[in-house]
Amino acid sequence: QVQLVESGGGLVQPGGSLRLSCAASGNIFNIYAMGWYRQAPGKQRELVAVQTRGGNTNYLDSVKGRFTISRDNVKNTVTLQMNSLKPEDTAVYYCNVRGTNYQYSYWGQGTQVTVSA
């Protein structure tokens, strides 16, 4: 059984910062990619940031320069540092881990991020 435990969401004013964390535990090995997705009301879930085991990263264009993803391959954790937050960043953020060629893919329960004055 695999568990992804997320933390760090909340309410922040525009221009503020939040840090999301996700820890994967259980029977999980050789994680290829760890990342964060988000889903705003009425919209599809979208990839925010992902980092592969080798350190390659990919970001949603709208968050480049503001968000930074990092992972610890030993502890199986991934964090998302979000700076200069905007109201359009408001969404439920989901942690995802997957194996090579999507042999497995697990999701966290989601954490709400609200950016509002």
Phi, psi and omega in degrees: 000136182246136176236138171242120182247120181256154175205161171110356179287177178157195181256131180217151178281155176306137184091350181278185184229151172218156177232120178261142178231150179216131179239127178261133179219167180105203185276075182224133184221156175051054176294125179275309183229141173234134185203180180232135174240166175216154178220118176267157180305130179077006181237162177283156175292137181229151177287130177262309181199147178214147176228132179274170180301328180279355177102356178292141181235155176217135183234148168299136185306320186289349180250355180301134181086348180245324182252147177225127178258144175212152181221156176243110185288342179276315182273351184057049176238154176221139179235155176230110176271120184244116179244164178049048184295146181238157178305327180289354174276354179298125183182172166271128182257133183240134173276143178221138172231143180213157178270176178301137180056030177057035177298335169209159178207124182237148182239147170280177184279346180095145177224135185279132172241122180237124179247109186203146176277000000 
